Every structure is written in structure tokens, then in C-alpha cells.
Amino acid sequence: MHLSGWGPGWHHSDVINFLINEIRTEVEGEISDRSRLVDHLLDVRLAAADRPEMVITVDRLLVDMPGRTTVTNSWWTEALDELAAVASWVPTG
């Protein structure tokens, strides 16, 4: 995945949200290849390595991901919604 829209002056949370939105654009049909979704989650985990709440959420989604080879896109879009919600939370202190 290439982050072509990423640029100087972006905050780290902007990059994470951009990545989640880019992943969301690839959702088509009713099912997705499980290994591709795992790769996407690992990309998000890497981008958010300094955000413990994001890492915890990604790790839980990896464990809870249904299916052996495919995953319903309804589960995947809910997971992306959850990631976006957690990414938008700005830690204080």
C-alpha cells in the first residue's frame, strides 16, 4: 500500500487515519481474503506503534478475526470503523 497523499506537516494521527481510509477504499463485494486483511492490520499496527490503544485494538482484531481464508466485509468494515474511532481519540498528558 502506497501512501501517495501523505505529506509534510501531517500529524501522526493523520497518517493513521489516511491509512485506514485507504484500506477502506479497497473493500469490495461481500468477502475479503483473510491474509490481506491481516496484512492491512499489521500495516496499521506498524503505523501506530507509539499509540498503545491502537496496538491493543489491532491485536484484539487479529485474534478475533473470523474465518480461515475469507472474512465477511461486514466484519471488516466494522473493524475499520473501530480503528478509525480509536485513532481519532487524542491522548492527553
PDB file of N, CA, C and O in Angstrom:
ATOM      1  N   MET A   1       0.848  -1.165   0.000  1.00  0.00           N
ATOM      2  CA  MET A   1       0.000   0.000   0.000  1.00  0.00           C
ATOM      3  C   MET A   1       0.894   1.228   0.000  1.00  0.00           C
ATOM      4  O   MET A   1       1.812   1.347   0.811  1.00  0.00           O
ATOM      5  N   HIS A   2       0.610   2.137  -0.921  1.00  0.00           N
ATOM      6  CA  HIS A   2       1.406   3.347  -1.065  1.00  0.00           C
ATOM      7  C   HIS A   2       0.615   4.526  -0.531  1.00  0.00           C
ATOM      8  O   HIS A   2      -0.521   4.749  -0.948  1.00  0.00           O
ATOM      9  N   LEU A   3       1.196   5.278   0.378  1.00  0.00           N
ATOM     10  CA  LEU A   3       0.517   6.427   0.965  1.00  0.00           C
ATOM     11  C   LEU A   3       0.815   7.673   0.141  1.00  0.00           C
ATOM     12  O   LEU A   3       1.520   8.571   0.601  1.00  0.00           O
ATOM     13  N   SER A   4       0.285   7.728  -1.067  1.00  0.00           N
ATOM     14  CA  SER A   4       0.598   8.800  -2.003  1.00  0.00           C
ATOM     15  C   SER A   4       0.143  10.175  -1.523  1.00  0.00           C
ATOM     16  O   SER A   4       0.728  11.183  -1.920  1.00  0.00           O
ATOM     17  N   GLY A   5      -0.876  10.242  -0.687  1.00  0.00           N
ATOM     18  CA  GLY A   5      -1.365  11.532  -0.228  1.00  0.00           C
ATOM     19  C   GLY A   5      -0.703  12.039   1.032  1.00  0.00           C
ATOM     20  O   GLY A   5      -1.013  13.135   1.497  1.00  0.00           O
ATOM     21  N   TRP A   6       0.195  11.268   1.586  1.00  0.00           N
ATOM     22  CA  TRP A   6       0.859  11.648   2.827  1.00  0.00           C
ATOM     23  C   TRP A   6       1.874  12.731   2.542  1.00  0.00           C
ATOM     24  O   TRP A   6       2.545  12.690   1.511  1.00  0.00           O
ATOM     25  N   GLY A   7       2.000  13.687   3.420  1.00  0.00           N
ATOM     26  CA  GLY A   7       2.952  14.756   3.159  1.00  0.00           C
ATOM     27  C   GLY A   7       3.441  15.432   4.418  1.00  0.00           C
ATOM     28  O   GLY A   7       2.965  15.147   5.517  1.00  0.00           O
ATOM     29  N   PRO A   8       4.404  16.335   4.251  1.00  0.00           N
ATOM     30  CA  PRO A   8       4.962  17.073   5.383  1.00  0.00           C
ATOM     31  C   PRO A   8       3.874  17.867   6.097  1.00  0.00           C
ATOM     32  O   PRO A   8       2.919  18.331   5.474  1.00  0.00           O
ATOM     33  N   GLY A   9       4.024  18.014   7.374  1.00  0.00           N
ATOM     34  CA  GLY A   9       3.067  18.771   8.157  1.00  0.00           C
ATOM     35  C   GLY A   9       1.915  17.954   8.705  1.00  0.00           C
ATOM     36  O   GLY A   9       1.111  18.457   9.489  1.00  0.00           O
ATOM     37  N   TRP A  10       1.828  16.712   8.303  1.00  0.00           N
ATOM     38  CA  TRP A  10       0.771  15.850   8.825  1.00  0.00           C
ATOM     39  C   TRP A  10       1.133  15.411  10.230  1.00  0.00           C
ATOM     40  O   TRP A  10       2.302  15.171  10.534  1.00  0.00           O
ATOM     41  N   HIS A  11       0.128  15.306  11.084  1.00  0.00           N
ATOM     42  CA  HIS A  11       0.320  14.720  12.410  1.00  0.00           C
ATOM     43  C   HIS A  11       0.267  13.210  12.283  1.00  0.00           C
ATOM     44  O   HIS A  11      -0.270  12.678  11.311  1.00  0.00           O
ATOM     45  N   HIS A  12       0.821  12.526  13.260  1.00  0.00           N
ATOM     46  CA  HIS A  12       0.857  11.061  13.223  1.00  0.00           C
ATOM     47  C   HIS A  12      -0.547  10.475  13.125  1.00  0.00           C
ATOM     48  O   HIS A  12      -0.757   9.504  12.398  1.00  0.00           O
ATOM     49  N   SER A  13      -1.511  11.047  13.844  1.00  0.00           N
ATOM     50  CA  SER A  13      -2.881  10.530  13.772  1.00  0.00           C
ATOM     51  C   SER A  13      -3.469  10.733  12.379  1.00  0.00           C
ATOM     52  O   SER A  13      -4.309   9.946  11.943  1.00  0.00           O
ATOM     53  N   ASP A  14      -3.033  11.793  11.667  1.00  0.00           N
ATOM     54  CA  ASP A  14      -3.489  11.995  10.286  1.00  0.00           C
ATOM     55  C   ASP A  14      -3.029  10.848   9.393  1.00  0.00           C
ATOM     56  O   ASP A  14      -3.781  10.370   8.544  1.00  0.00           O
ATOM     57  N   VAL A  15      -1.787  10.412   9.592  1.00  0.00           N
ATOM     58  CA  VAL A  15      -1.241   9.320   8.793  1.00  0.00           C
ATOM     59  C   VAL A  15      -2.020   8.038   9.065  1.00  0.00           C
ATOM     60  O   VAL A  15      -2.344   7.298   8.137  1.00  0.00           O
ATOM     61  N   ILE A  16      -2.317   7.776  10.325  1.00  0.00           N
ATOM     62  CA  ILE A  16      -3.077   6.578  10.687  1.00  0.00           C
ATOM     63  C   ILE A  16      -4.467   6.630  10.057  1.00  0.00           C
ATOM     64  O   ILE A  16      -4.918   5.643   9.475  1.00  0.00           O
ATOM     65  N   ASN A  17      -5.150   7.769  10.165  1.00  0.00           N
ATOM     66  CA  ASN A  17      -6.483   7.902   9.570  1.00  0.00           C
ATOM     67  C   ASN A  17      -6.429   7.791   8.057  1.00  0.00           C
ATOM     68  O   ASN A  17      -7.312   7.187   7.449  1.00  0.00           O
ATOM     69  N   PHE A  18      -5.403   8.367   7.441  1.00  0.00           N
ATOM     70  CA  PHE A  18      -5.244   8.256   5.996  1.00  0.00           C
ATOM     71  C   PHE A  18      -5.090   6.791   5.594  1.00  0.00           C
ATOM     72  O   PHE A  18      -5.702   6.337   4.627  1.00  0.00           O
ATOM     73  N   LEU A  19      -4.267   6.055   6.342  1.00  0.00           N
ATOM     74  CA  LEU A  19      -4.053   4.638   6.058  1.00  0.00           C
ATOM     75  C   LEU A  19      -5.358   3.850   6.178  1.00  0.00           C
ATOM     76  O   LEU A  19      -5.672   3.030   5.315  1.00  0.00           O
ATOM     77  N   ILE A  20      -6.107   4.095   7.234  1.00  0.00           N
ATOM     78  CA  ILE A  20      -7.390   3.407   7.429  1.00  0.00           C
ATOM     79  C   ILE A  20      -8.337   3.732   6.279  1.00  0.00           C
ATOM     80  O   ILE A  20      -9.020   2.840   5.776  1.00  0.00           O
ATOM     81  N   ASN A  21      -8.390   4.986   5.856  1.00  0.00           N
ATOM     82  CA  ASN A  21      -9.270   5.365   4.752  1.00  0.00           C
ATOM     83  C   ASN A  21      -8.823   4.744   3.433  1.00  0.00           C
ATOM     84  O   ASN A  21      -9.659   4.346   2.622  1.00  0.00           O
ATOM     85  N   GLU A  22      -7.522   4.658   3.212  1.00  0.00           N
ATOM     86  CA  GLU A  22      -7.013   3.999   2.010  1.00  0.00           C
ATOM     87  C   GLU A  22      -7.402   2.515   1.999  1.00  0.00           C
ATOM     88  O   GLU A  22      -7.810   1.980   0.967  1.00  0.00           O
ATOM     89  N   ILE A  23      -7.274   1.869   3.140  1.00  0.00           N
ATOM     90  CA  ILE A  23      -7.662   0.460   3.242  1.00  0.00           C
ATOM     91  C   ILE A  23      -9.158   0.313   2.964  1.00  0.00           C
ATOM     92  O   ILE A  23      -9.584  -0.621   2.284  1.00  0.00           O
ATOM     93  N   ARG A  24      -9.935   1.231   3.491  1.00  0.00           N
ATOM     94  CA  ARG A  24     -11.393   1.182   3.321  1.00  0.00           C
ATOM     95  C   ARG A  24     -11.785   1.246   1.830  1.00  0.00           C
ATOM     96  O   ARG A  24     -12.774   0.634   1.428  1.00  0.00           O
ATOM     97  N   THR A  25     -11.021   1.975   1.020  1.00  0.00           N
ATOM     98  CA  THR A  25     -11.353   2.102  -0.405  1.00  0.00           C
ATOM     99  C   THR A  25     -11.206   0.779  -1.149  1.00  0.00           C
ATOM    100  O   THR A  25     -11.749   0.624  -2.243  1.00  0.00           O
ATOM    101  N   GLU A  26     -10.482  -0.173  -0.572  1.00  0.00           N
ATOM    102  CA  GLU A  26     -10.268  -1.467  -1.213  1.00  0.00           C
ATOM    103  C   GLU A  26     -11.370  -2.485  -0.915  1.00  0.00           C
ATOM    104  O   GLU A  26     -11.368  -3.580  -1.478  1.00  0.00           O
ATOM    105  N   VAL A  27     -12.300  -2.136  -0.044  1.00  0.00           N
ATOM    106  CA  VAL A  27     -13.367  -3.073   0.322  1.00  0.00           C
ATOM    107  C   VAL A  27     -14.364  -3.155  -0.834  1.00  0.00           C
ATOM    108  O   VAL A  27     -14.989  -2.163  -1.209  1.00  0.00           O
ATOM    109  N   GLU A  28     -14.495  -4.361  -1.387  1.00  0.00           N
ATOM    110  CA  GLU A  28     -15.430  -4.605  -2.489  1.00  0.00           C
ATOM    111  C   GLU A  28     -16.115  -5.941  -2.275  1.00  0.00           C
ATOM    112  O   GLU A  28     -15.502  -6.896  -1.796  1.00  0.00           O
ATOM    113  N   GLY A  29     -17.376  -6.001  -2.628  1.00  0.00           N
ATOM    114  CA  GLY A  29     -18.096  -7.261  -2.534  1.00  0.00           C
ATOM    115  C   GLY A  29     -18.460  -7.623  -1.110  1.00  0.00           C
ATOM    116  O   GLY A  29     -18.545  -6.766  -0.231  1.00  0.00           O
ATOM    117  N   GLU A  30     -18.674  -8.919  -0.902  1.00  0.00           N
ATOM    118  CA  GLU A  30     -19.139  -9.379   0.405  1.00  0.00           C
ATOM    119  C   GLU A  30     -18.076 -10.053   1.242  1.00  0.00           C
ATOM    120  O   GLU A  30     -18.236 -10.174   2.457  1.00  0.00           O
ATOM    121  N   ILE A  31     -16.977 -10.502   0.615  1.00  0.00           N
ATOM    122  CA  ILE A  31     -15.911 -11.154   1.380  1.00  0.00           C
ATOM    123  C   ILE A  31     -14.548 -10.649   0.919  1.00  0.00           C
ATOM    124  O   ILE A  31     -14.385 -10.170  -0.203  1.00  0.00           O
ATOM    125  N   SER A  32     -13.576 -10.772   1.819  1.00  0.00           N
ATOM    126  CA  SER A  32     -12.193 -10.414   1.518  1.00  0.00           C
ATOM    127  C   SER A  32     -11.278 -11.553   1.934  1.00  0.00           C
ATOM    128  O   SER A  32     -11.614 -12.364   2.797  1.00  0.00           O
ATOM    129  N   ASP A  33     -10.132 -11.593   1.309  1.00  0.00           N
ATOM    130  CA  ASP A  33      -9.118 -12.581   1.645  1.00  0.00           C
ATOM    131  C   ASP A  33      -8.560 -12.285   3.035  1.00  0.00           C
ATOM    132  O   ASP A  33      -8.096 -11.177   3.303  1.00  0.00           O
ATOM    133  N   ARG A  34      -8.607 -13.270   3.902  1.00  0.00           N
ATOM    134  CA  ARG A  34      -8.190 -13.082   5.286  1.00  0.00           C
ATOM    135  C   ARG A  34      -6.737 -12.638   5.386  1.00  0.00           C
ATOM    136  O   ARG A  34      -6.416 -11.766   6.194  1.00  0.00           O
ATOM    137  N   SER A  35      -5.860 -13.217   4.587  1.00  0.00           N
ATOM    138  CA  SER A  35      -4.440 -12.867   4.683  1.00  0.00           C
ATOM    139  C   SER A  35      -4.204 -11.404   4.295  1.00  0.00           C
ATOM    140  O   SER A  35      -3.314 -10.751   4.840  1.00  0.00           O
ATOM    141  N   ARG A  36      -4.994 -10.898   3.362  1.00  0.00           N
ATOM    142  CA  ARG A  36      -4.862  -9.486   3.004  1.00  0.00           C
ATOM    143  C   ARG A  36      -5.287  -8.581   4.145  1.00  0.00           C
ATOM    144  O   ARG A  36      -4.671  -7.542   4.382  1.00  0.00           O
ATOM    145  N   LEU A  37      -6.341  -8.975   4.854  1.00  0.00           N
ATOM    146  CA  LEU A  37      -6.798  -8.177   5.991  1.00  0.00           C
ATOM    147  C   LEU A  37      -5.785  -8.210   7.126  1.00  0.00           C
ATOM    148  O   LEU A  37      -5.562  -7.203   7.798  1.00  0.00           O
ATOM    149  N   VAL A  38      -5.174  -9.365   7.334  1.00  0.00           N
ATOM    150  CA  VAL A  38      -4.109  -9.462   8.344  1.00  0.00           C
ATOM    151  C   VAL A  38      -2.975  -8.516   7.979  1.00  0.00           C
ATOM    152  O   VAL A  38      -2.454  -7.808   8.841  1.00  0.00           O
ATOM    153  N   ASP A  39      -2.589  -8.501   6.705  1.00  0.00           N
ATOM    154  CA  ASP A  39      -1.531  -7.583   6.261  1.00  0.00           C
ATOM    155  C   ASP A  39      -1.913  -6.127   6.525  1.00  0.00           C
ATOM    156  O   ASP A  39      -1.087  -5.340   6.987  1.00  0.00           O
ATOM    157  N   HIS A  40      -3.157  -5.772   6.234  1.00  0.00           N
ATOM    158  CA  HIS A  40      -3.614  -4.404   6.485  1.00  0.00           C
ATOM    159  C   HIS A  40      -3.566  -4.063   7.971  1.00  0.00           C
ATOM    160  O   HIS A  40      -3.127  -2.977   8.348  1.00  0.00           O
ATOM    161  N   LEU A  41      -4.014  -4.982   8.805  1.00  0.00           N
ATOM    162  CA  LEU A  41      -3.975  -4.726  10.245  1.00  0.00           C
ATOM    163  C   LEU A  41      -2.536  -4.568  10.732  1.00  0.00           C
ATOM    164  O   LEU A  41      -2.260  -3.726  11.587  1.00  0.00           O
ATOM    165  N   LEU A  42      -1.637  -5.359  10.202  1.00  0.00           N
ATOM    166  CA  LEU A  42      -0.234  -5.226  10.592  1.00  0.00           C
ATOM    167  C   LEU A  42       0.348  -3.893  10.112  1.00  0.00           C
ATOM    168  O   LEU A  42       1.190  -3.309  10.795  1.00  0.00           O
ATOM    169  N   ASP A  43      -0.087  -3.409   8.953  1.00  0.00           N
ATOM    170  CA  ASP A  43       0.334  -2.078   8.483  1.00  0.00           C
ATOM    171  C   ASP A  43      -0.129  -0.994   9.443  1.00  0.00           C
ATOM    172  O   ASP A  43       0.628  -0.084   9.778  1.00  0.00           O
ATOM    173  N   VAL A  44      -1.387  -1.099   9.887  1.00  0.00           N
ATOM    174  CA  VAL A  44      -1.922  -0.120  10.838  1.00  0.00           C
ATOM    175  C   VAL A  44      -1.158  -0.209  12.151  1.00  0.00           C
ATOM    176  O   VAL A  44      -0.819   0.812  12.749  1.00  0.00           O
ATOM    177  N   ARG A  45      -0.888  -1.423  12.594  1.00  0.00           N
ATOM    178  CA  ARG A  45      -0.157  -1.622  13.859  1.00  0.00           C
ATOM    179  C   ARG A  45       1.225  -0.978  13.780  1.00  0.00           C
ATOM    180  O   ARG A  45       1.667  -0.339  14.735  1.00  0.00           O
ATOM    181  N   LEU A  46       1.898  -1.140  12.665  1.00  0.00           N
ATOM    182  CA  LEU A  46       3.216  -0.541  12.487  1.00  0.00           C
ATOM    183  C   LEU A  46       3.137   0.985  12.468  1.00  0.00           C
ATOM    184  O   LEU A  46       3.956   1.660  13.091  1.00  0.00           O
ATOM    185  N   ALA A  47       2.159   1.520  11.758  1.00  0.00           N
ATOM    186  CA  ALA A  47       1.993   2.974  11.683  1.00  0.00           C
ATOM    187  C   ALA A  47       1.642   3.579  13.037  1.00  0.00           C
ATOM    188  O   ALA A  47       1.953   4.739  13.307  1.00  0.00           O
ATOM    189  N   ALA A  48       0.993   2.784  13.887  1.00  0.00           N
ATOM    190  CA  ALA A  48       0.521   3.279  15.185  1.00  0.00           C
ATOM    191  C   ALA A  48       1.316   2.693  16.350  1.00  0.00           C
ATOM    192  O   ALA A  48       0.806   2.595  17.466  1.00  0.00           O
ATOM    193  N   ALA A  49       2.533   2.314  16.097  1.00  0.00           N
ATOM    194  CA  ALA A  49       3.335   1.623  17.120  1.00  0.00           C
ATOM    195  C   ALA A  49       3.493   2.426  18.411  1.00  0.00           C
ATOM    196  O   ALA A  49       3.674   1.843  19.480  1.00  0.00           O
ATOM    197  N   ASP A  50       3.427   3.743  18.326  1.00  0.00           N
ATOM    198  CA  ASP A  50       3.578   4.564  19.526  1.00  0.00           C
ATOM    199  C   ASP A  50       2.243   4.924  20.174  1.00  0.00           C
ATOM    200  O   ASP A  50       2.192   5.746  21.088  1.00  0.00           O
ATOM    201  N   ARG A  51       1.170   4.308  19.699  1.00  0.00           N
ATOM    202  CA  ARG A  51      -0.168   4.529  20.263  1.00  0.00           C
ATOM    203  C   ARG A  51      -0.666   3.222  20.866  1.00  0.00           C
ATOM    204  O   ARG A  51      -1.271   2.410  20.166  1.00  0.00           O
ATOM    205  N   PRO A  52      -0.418   3.011  22.161  1.00  0.00           N
ATOM    206  CA  PRO A  52      -0.770   1.731  22.786  1.00  0.00           C
ATOM    207  C   PRO A  52      -2.227   1.323  22.588  1.00  0.00           C
ATOM    208  O   PRO A  52      -2.515   0.137  22.426  1.00  0.00           O
ATOM    209  N   GLU A  53      -3.146   2.281  22.597  1.00  0.00           N
ATOM    210  CA  GLU A  53      -4.563   1.941  22.433  1.00  0.00           C
ATOM    211  C   GLU A  53      -4.834   1.390  21.029  1.00  0.00           C
ATOM    212  O   GLU A  53      -5.706   0.540  20.850  1.00  0.00           O
ATOM    213  N   MET A  54      -4.084   1.878  20.038  1.00  0.00           N
ATOM    214  CA  MET A  54      -4.233   1.355  18.671  1.00  0.00           C
ATOM    215  C   MET A  54      -3.641  -0.048  18.575  1.00  0.00           C
ATOM    216  O   MET A  54      -4.239  -0.937  17.970  1.00  0.00           O
ATOM    217  N   VAL A  55      -2.475  -0.244  19.167  1.00  0.00           N
ATOM    218  CA  VAL A  55      -1.829  -1.560  19.131  1.00  0.00           C
ATOM    219  C   VAL A  55      -2.716  -2.602  19.800  1.00  0.00           C
ATOM    220  O   VAL A  55      -2.873  -3.711  19.289  1.00  0.00           O
ATOM    221  N   ILE A  56      -3.287  -2.249  20.932  1.00  0.00           N
ATOM    222  CA  ILE A  56      -4.179  -3.168  21.654  1.00  0.00           C
ATOM    223  C   ILE A  56      -5.406  -3.501  20.794  1.00  0.00           C
ATOM    224  O   ILE A  56      -5.824  -4.657  20.727  1.00  0.00           O
ATOM    225  N   THR A  57      -5.971  -2.496  20.145  1.00  0.00           N
ATOM    226  CA  THR A  57      -7.151  -2.721  19.300  1.00  0.00           C
ATOM    227  C   THR A  57      -6.805  -3.612  18.117  1.00  0.00           C
ATOM    228  O   THR A  57      -7.545  -4.546  17.807  1.00  0.00           O
ATOM    229  N   VAL A  58      -5.683  -3.332  17.450  1.00  0.00           N
ATOM    230  CA  VAL A  58      -5.264  -4.158  16.313  1.00  0.00           C
ATOM    231  C   VAL A  58      -5.014  -5.594  16.770  1.00  0.00           C
ATOM    232  O   VAL A  58      -5.452  -6.537  16.110  1.00  0.00           O
ATOM    233  N   ASP A  59      -4.321  -5.768  17.884  1.00  0.00           N
ATOM    234  CA  ASP A  59      -4.035  -7.118  18.377  1.00  0.00           C
ATOM    235  C   ASP A  59      -5.322  -7.890  18.667  1.00  0.00           C
ATOM    236  O   ASP A  59      -5.421  -9.079  18.366  1.00  0.00           O
ATOM    237  N   ARG A  60      -6.302  -7.206  19.254  1.00  0.00           N
ATOM    238  CA  ARG A  60      -7.582  -7.869  19.544  1.00  0.00           C
ATOM    239  C   ARG A  60      -8.294  -8.248  18.249  1.00  0.00           C
ATOM    240  O   ARG A  60      -8.850  -9.340  18.139  1.00  0.00           O
ATOM    241  N   LEU A  61      -8.276  -7.346  17.270  1.00  0.00           N
ATOM    242  CA  LEU A  61      -8.917  -7.647  15.987  1.00  0.00           C
ATOM    243  C   LEU A  61      -8.229  -8.820  15.290  1.00  0.00           C
ATOM    244  O   LEU A  61      -8.896  -9.647  14.668  1.00  0.00           O
ATOM    245  N   LEU A  62      -6.922  -8.897  15.388  1.00  0.00           N
ATOM    246  CA  LEU A  62      -6.203 -10.033  14.794  1.00  0.00           C
ATOM    247  C   LEU A  62      -6.625 -11.349  15.441  1.00  0.00           C
ATOM    248  O   LEU A  62      -6.805 -12.355  14.755  1.00  0.00           O
ATOM    249  N   VAL A  63      -6.782 -11.337  16.751  1.00  0.00           N
ATOM    250  CA  VAL A  63      -7.192 -12.546  17.472  1.00  0.00           C
ATOM    251  C   VAL A  63      -8.644 -12.901  17.175  1.00  0.00           C
ATOM    252  O   VAL A  63      -8.985 -14.075  17.026  1.00  0.00           O
ATOM    253  N   ASP A  64      -9.497 -11.881  17.089  1.00  0.00           N
ATOM    254  CA  ASP A  64     -10.938 -12.102  16.919  1.00  0.00           C
ATOM    255  C   ASP A  64     -11.378 -12.270  15.463  1.00  0.00           C
ATOM    256  O   ASP A  64     -12.546 -12.563  15.205  1.00  0.00           O
ATOM    257  N   MET A  65     -10.459 -12.088  14.510  1.00  0.00           N
ATOM    258  CA  MET A  65     -10.846 -12.152  13.104  1.00  0.00           C
ATOM    259  C   MET A  65     -11.435 -13.525  12.777  1.00  0.00           C
ATOM    260  O   MET A  65     -10.804 -14.553  13.025  1.00  0.00           O
ATOM    261  N   PRO A  66     -12.641 -13.535  12.220  1.00  0.00           N
ATOM    262  CA  PRO A  66     -13.281 -14.813  11.888  1.00  0.00           C
ATOM    263  C   PRO A  66     -12.722 -15.400  10.587  1.00  0.00           C
ATOM    264  O   PRO A  66     -11.987 -14.744   9.850  1.00  0.00           O
ATOM    265  N   GLY A  67     -13.087 -16.625  10.339  1.00  0.00           N
ATOM    266  CA  GLY A  67     -12.763 -17.268   9.066  1.00  0.00           C
ATOM    267  C   GLY A  67     -11.369 -17.855   9.010  1.00  0.00           C
ATOM    268  O   GLY A  67     -10.470 -17.466   9.755  1.00  0.00           O
ATOM    269  N   ARG A  68     -11.220 -18.805   8.100  1.00  0.00           N
ATOM    270  CA  ARG A  68      -9.904 -19.416   7.874  1.00  0.00           C
ATOM    271  C   ARG A  68      -9.218 -18.794   6.682  1.00  0.00           C
ATOM    272  O   ARG A  68      -8.017 -18.526   6.725  1.00  0.00           O
ATOM    273  N   THR A  69      -9.972 -18.556   5.605  1.00  0.00           N
ATOM    274  CA  THR A  69      -9.380 -17.999   4.389  1.00  0.00           C
ATOM    275  C   THR A  69     -10.068 -16.723   3.922  1.00  0.00           C
ATOM    276  O   THR A  69      -9.469 -15.917   3.211  1.00  0.00           O
ATOM    277  N   THR A  70     -11.325 -16.539   4.319  1.00  0.00           N
ATOM    278  CA  THR A  70     -12.051 -15.322   3.944  1.00  0.00           C
ATOM    279  C   THR A  70     -12.755 -14.734   5.159  1.00  0.00           C
ATOM    280  O   THR A  70     -13.018 -15.418   6.148  1.00  0.00           O
ATOM    281  N   VAL A  71     -13.051 -13.443   5.051  1.00  0.00           N
ATOM    282  CA  VAL A  71     -13.731 -12.710   6.123  1.00  0.00           C
ATOM    283  C   VAL A  71     -14.844 -11.900   5.466  1.00  0.00           C
ATOM    284  O   VAL A  71     -14.655 -11.334   4.389  1.00  0.00           O
ATOM    285  N   THR A  72     -16.001 -11.848   6.114  1.00  0.00           N
ATOM    286  CA  THR A  72     -17.086 -11.034   5.566  1.00  0.00           C
ATOM    287  C   THR A  72     -16.702  -9.557   5.644  1.00  0.00           C
ATOM    288  O   THR A  72     -16.093  -9.103   6.613  1.00  0.00           O
ATOM    289  N   ASN A  73     -17.067  -8.837   4.619  1.00  0.00           N
ATOM    290  CA  ASN A  73     -16.750  -7.413   4.612  1.00  0.00           C
ATOM    291  C   ASN A  73     -17.568  -6.630   5.624  1.00  0.00           C
ATOM    292  O   ASN A  73     -17.197  -5.511   5.980  1.00  0.00           O
ATOM    293  N   SER A  74     -18.669  -7.191   6.092  1.00  0.00           N
ATOM    294  CA  SER A  74     -19.399  -6.514   7.168  1.00  0.00           C
ATOM    295  C   SER A  74     -18.555  -6.502   8.444  1.00  0.00           C
ATOM    296  O   SER A  74     -18.503  -5.490   9.142  1.00  0.00           O
ATOM    297  N   TRP A  75     -17.895  -7.618   8.749  1.00  0.00           N
ATOM    298  CA  TRP A  75     -16.994  -7.649   9.916  1.00  0.00           C
ATOM    299  C   TRP A  75     -15.841  -6.663   9.692  1.00  0.00           C
ATOM    300  O   TRP A  75     -15.478  -5.907  10.594  1.00  0.00           O
ATOM    301  N   TRP A  76     -15.277  -6.678   8.494  1.00  0.00           N
ATOM    302  CA  TRP A  76     -14.114  -5.853   8.187  1.00  0.00           C
ATOM    303  C   TRP A  76     -14.445  -4.354   8.265  1.00  0.00           C
ATOM    304  O   TRP A  76     -13.652  -3.579   8.799  1.00  0.00           O
ATOM    305  N   THR A  77     -15.592  -3.942   7.744  1.00  0.00           N
ATOM    306  CA  THR A  77     -15.940  -2.521   7.815  1.00  0.00           C
ATOM    307  C   THR A  77     -16.202  -2.089   9.255  1.00  0.00           C
ATOM    308  O   THR A  77     -15.885  -0.960   9.629  1.00  0.00           O
ATOM    309  N   GLU A  78     -16.777  -2.978  10.066  1.00  0.00           N
ATOM    310  CA  GLU A  78     -16.949  -2.664  11.490  1.00  0.00           C
ATOM    311  C   GLU A  78     -15.593  -2.531  12.176  1.00  0.00           C
ATOM    312  O   GLU A  78     -15.406  -1.659  13.025  1.00  0.00           O
ATOM    313  N   ALA A  79     -14.649  -3.393  11.810  1.00  0.00           N
ATOM    314  CA  ALA A  79     -13.301  -3.318  12.378  1.00  0.00           C
ATOM    315  C   ALA A  79     -12.633  -2.011  11.970  1.00  0.00           C
ATOM    316  O   ALA A  79     -11.979  -1.371  12.794  1.00  0.00           O
ATOM    317  N   LEU A  80     -12.785  -1.605  10.711  1.00  0.00           N
ATOM    318  CA  LEU A  80     -12.205  -0.339  10.257  1.00  0.00           C
ATOM    319  C   LEU A  80     -12.859   0.848  10.960  1.00  0.00           C
ATOM    320  O   LEU A  80     -12.182   1.823  11.287  1.00  0.00           O
ATOM    321  N   ASP A  81     -14.160   0.774  11.191  1.00  0.00           N
ATOM    322  CA  ASP A  81     -14.857   1.827  11.942  1.00  0.00           C
ATOM    323  C   ASP A  81     -14.284   1.938  13.353  1.00  0.00           C
ATOM    324  O   ASP A  81     -14.061   3.038  13.858  1.00  0.00           O
ATOM    325  N   GLU A  82     -14.052   0.799  13.976  1.00  0.00           N
ATOM    326  CA  GLU A  82     -13.489   0.798  15.328  1.00  0.00           C
ATOM    327  C   GLU A  82     -12.080   1.383  15.325  1.00  0.00           C
ATOM    328  O   GLU A  82     -11.739   2.181  16.198  1.00  0.00           O
ATOM    329  N   LEU A  83     -11.265   0.993  14.356  1.00  0.00           N
ATOM    330  CA  LEU A  83      -9.911   1.541  14.264  1.00  0.00           C
ATOM    331  C   LEU A  83      -9.942   3.051  14.067  1.00  0.00           C
ATOM    332  O   LEU A  83      -9.158   3.774  14.682  1.00  0.00           O
ATOM    333  N   ALA A  84     -10.836   3.528  13.218  1.00  0.00           N
ATOM    334  CA  ALA A  84     -10.949   4.971  12.979  1.00  0.00           C
ATOM    335  C   ALA A  84     -11.367   5.703  14.248  1.00  0.00           C
ATOM    336  O   ALA A  84     -10.867   6.791  14.533  1.00  0.00           O
ATOM    337  N   ALA A  85     -12.275   5.115  15.007  1.00  0.00           N
ATOM    338  CA  ALA A  85     -12.722   5.736  16.256  1.00  0.00           C
ATOM    339  C   ALA A  85     -11.584   5.811  17.262  1.00  0.00           C
ATOM    340  O   ALA A  85     -11.399   6.835  17.920  1.00  0.00           O
ATOM    341  N   VAL A  86     -10.824   4.734  17.383  1.00  0.00           N
ATOM    342  CA  VAL A  86      -9.700   4.723  18.321  1.00  0.00           C
ATOM    343  C   VAL A  86      -8.616   5.687  17.843  1.00  0.00           C
ATOM    344  O   VAL A  86      -7.998   6.373  18.658  1.00  0.00           O
ATOM    345  N   ALA A  87      -8.380   5.747  16.550  1.00  0.00           N
ATOM    346  CA  ALA A  87      -7.350   6.641  16.004  1.00  0.00           C
ATOM    347  C   ALA A  87      -7.708   8.101  16.229  1.00  0.00           C
ATOM    348  O   ALA A  87      -6.819   8.936  16.401  1.00  0.00           O
ATOM    349  N   SER A  88      -8.988   8.417  16.230  1.00  0.00           N
ATOM    350  CA  SER A  88      -9.402   9.809  16.397  1.00  0.00           C
ATOM    351  C   SER A  88      -9.304  10.275  17.845  1.00  0.00           C
ATOM    352  O   SER A  88      -9.328  11.475  18.119  1.00  0.00           O
ATOM    353  N   TRP A  89      -9.196   9.336  18.760  1.00  0.00           N
ATOM    354  CA  TRP A  89      -9.032   9.686  20.174  1.00  0.00           C
ATOM    355  C   TRP A  89      -7.619  10.218  20.366  1.00  0.00           C
ATOM    356  O   TRP A  89      -6.644   9.557  20.008  1.00  0.00           O
ATOM    357  N   VAL A  90      -7.515  11.406  20.931  1.00  0.00           N
ATOM    358  CA  VAL A  90      -6.223  12.038  21.156  1.00  0.00           C
ATOM    359  C   VAL A  90      -5.870  11.914  22.633  1.00  0.00           C
ATOM    360  O   VAL A  90      -6.569  12.458  23.488  1.00  0.00           O
ATOM    361  N   PRO A  91      -4.776  11.191  22.938  1.00  0.00           N
ATOM    362  CA  PRO A  91      -4.386  11.051  24.338  1.00  0.00           C
ATOM    363  C   PRO A  91      -3.973  12.396  24.931  1.00  0.00           C
ATOM    364  O   PRO A  91      -3.403  13.244  24.244  1.00  0.00           O
ATOM    365  N   THR A  92      -4.267  12.574  26.203  1.00  0.00           N
ATOM    366  CA  THR A  92      -3.851  13.794  26.897  1.00  0.00           C
ATOM    367  C   THR A  92      -2.803  13.464  27.930  1.00  0.00           C
ATOM    368  O   THR A  92      -2.733  12.346  28.440  1.00  0.00           O
ATOM    369  N   GLY A  93      -1.996  14.449  28.226  1.00  0.00           N
ATOM    370  CA  GLY A  93      -0.999  14.273  29.286  1.00  0.00           C
ATOM    371  C   GLY A  93       0.185  13.595  28.792  1.00  0.00           C
ATOM    372  O   GLY A  93       1.126  13.364  29.551  1.00  0.00           O
TER     373      GLY A  93
END
